[in-house]
Structures are given as C-alpha cells and as structure tokens.
Amino acid sequence: MNILWDDATACWRGSFIAMGGPCEILCNGDDGEAAERVFQAVREEALRIEHKFSRYRDDSELTRINRSRASPITVDAETAGLLDYAGQCHRLSGGRFDSRSGVRREVWRFDGSNELPEPQAVAATLARVGWDKVQWRNPELVLPAGMELDLGGIGKEYAVDRSAQLVRREGDAGVLINFGGDIYITGPRQGNQPWTIGIDDPHVTGTPGASALQLHQGGVATSGDARRFMVKDGVRYSHILDPQTGWPVRDAPRSVTVVAHSCLEAGMTATFAMLHGLGAEAFLRDMGVPHRCIR
C-alpha cells in the first residue's frame, strides 16, 4: 500500500511529489483499502494536471500554447475553463493578477541570491505582459508572439479542488488534501472534530507557526515570500510582481493565509491581498474572509 496508518494524526497518510513539491493526503476512517483508493485517485489527478499544464514539459498543453507564435489555437474545455478563470482574476484585480507574466522569469530569479535585474531589462518585459493583449474567444486563443502564459498562480489550487471532487466519489470520510500548502478539506474528522492546520511563520519558515486554523471543511491557501525571494543591500524582494511596473510589490505582507469555499478562491484572494501591498489587511477585511496576515 502507498498509504499507511499514522498514529500521530490518527488517520491514514500518504505522500508523493508533484507540481514541484510535496503532496500529501490524510484520510479518516478504519478502511485502509478505501484510503488507498482515495490516495491513488488524488495522485493520478495531480500528475495528470501537472503533465497537462506544466511549463517545464515539451509535451504539455501549456507549452503547445506558448509555442503557438500568434497563430490561432483551439483548446479543450478544461483548458478553456482555466483561461476564463485567469481572465476573471485579471478583471477582478484591476489588472494586478496577470497569468501572462511568464516572460518575467527571463529577468527575475527568486532563489535567495542578491542579483537584481537591470531596470532596462525589466522595462523590456512590460510590452510582453498583459492579459488584455490576448485574443481569447472560447475555445480559440491567439497568444501574441514573444508572450507566455503561466498558470502557476492558479494551477496547483485547481489541482487540489479537482482532487477533492474525485475524493467525494469514493465516500464521505473526511479527507485533507495538501499540495505544498494549498489545502482542501472534504469533511470533519471522526466525531465531527475539526482539522488543525498550522500556519508557517515566514520569519522562521519550517518551524511550527505561532497560530493555527481549525477547519471542518473548505479550502486554504497561503501566498508569501518565505521560500521565493531575493535580498539586496538589506532589502528583501518578494516574488509577487506588480504587472504594471515589472518589480516586486512594495510593502507586501510576508504571508497571507485565506480560508474560502474552494482552494482556488482562497488562493486568488490571498494573492490579491499580497498585490495590495500596504493595503492588504484593509482588502481582506473588506472581503470578509477568515485570514491570517503576517508582516
């Protein structure tokens, strides 16, 4: 079996690697075979989505799109749904959230180093960023030459939500799905008890956080710079970029954690808050969502 009983959590636990990081599921109940079926369904779905939308694979749908070079390309219903969602995020954020920012990888390396890109190099990418430059009429897409689509801001959350849909078909036992900190809980633990989700402290990442969430069901996502950043002359630069300037958002929180009805919604809201910089807390209060914001 790929899933084993874990005395520490009093549930079945299984883990695998996908989408660039660790993934795990925790399953309630006494039925190990049912837990194994859940694990297999989640892993297969995660790997399917990674294969289809990875920017690192030559045979992925995303690579096919990015190599279309301004030629019209027709996409399937699943891809169309994600493109519709990306466009919605762009509109709702006033242009702050942009899935067209893949070209920024040419100049930014958020690996903890201190090498800032040249201002002219950053400025040169601006002409190749902007969802408004895409011609998208479902199911046909025209991506201008030299531009790249990057679904990294929504892909992992989408995979979590899709996996949760499959889990529900296997039964009604509470299951926690965790893809690198993007989480969905399908139901409570035995005895209608909530799951406890620790919040990482970005100042000492990897150690137990100072706070935790208690949740029976729903999505949880965190946006922050604990692992993707750079430091130059004592200034820390987050990987959250302002699409209008090409530079990291100024005065953004170190991390924002949001609880919502889905992991996609939680991830979108957390990222929107980061993009508001100093106004992150006010934005979250206006949204009325459960959250934790760490400066």
Buried (B, 14 or more C-beta within 10 A) or exposed (E): EEBEBEEEBEBBBBBBEBBEEEBBBBBBBEBBEBBBBBBBBBBEBBBEBBEBBBBEEEEBBBBEBBEBEEEEBEBEEBBBEBBEBBBEBBEEBEBBBBBBBBBBBBBBBBEEEEEBBEEEEBBBBBEBBBBEEBEBEBEEBBBBEEBBBBBBBBBBBBBBBBBBEBBEEBBEBBBBBBBBBBBBBBBBBEEEEBBEBEBBBBEEBEEEBEEEBEBBBBBBBBBBBBBBBBEEEEEEBBBBBBBEEBBBBEEBBBBBBBBBEBBBBBBBBBBBBBBBBEEBBEBBEEEEBBBBBBE
